[in-house]
């Protein structure tokens, strides 16, 4: 997939989410670009995000 195609897809996703009031942050756009370019897999990004936002259970 060309860089131009990747940017087009990221722009479409961002526009769709912006309509709902949820525009993508730059890091989220970077994650999409990494997946679309083959530098990362969806699964690896998903696992990193889950680990990043997982909170210890409140006692």
N, C-alpha and C positions, 0 to 999 in steps of 0.2 A: 504494500500500500504506500502510495507516495505521501510526502509531507503535506502536500496541498490537500489530498483526500482526508488525511488525518485531521488537519485544521478545520476542514469543512464539517466533518462529523462532530468534532468537539464543539464547534460553534453551534451546530444544530441542537446538540444535547443541552448546551448552556442556554440557548434561546428558549427551548421548551421548558426547562426548569425555571427560568426567569419569569415566564408567564405565570407560574404558580408562586412567585415570590421567593424562589430558592435558587438564585444564580450560583454557579459553581465558583468555588474559591480557586485561586491559582494552583494550589497543591492538588486539588481534585482534577483540574485540567491536566496537570503534569502526569498524574496517575493514569488517566485515560490515554494520554499520548504514549506512555510507556507500554500499556497493554496493546494498543492498536499497532504500534511499531514492532512488537515482538520482543521488546527489551525486558518485559515482565509478563507474568501470567496473571489472569484474573484471580486465581487462587492465591498466589503469593501476595498480591496487594490486599486481598480480603483478609488473609491471616495477619498481615502486618497491622491493618486497621483495627481488627478485633483485639489484638494484643495491646495496641496503643490506647484504646478506649476502655479496656476491661478494668473495672474497679473492684477492689477487694470488697467482699460482702460486709455490710455494716453489722457490728456486734451489738 
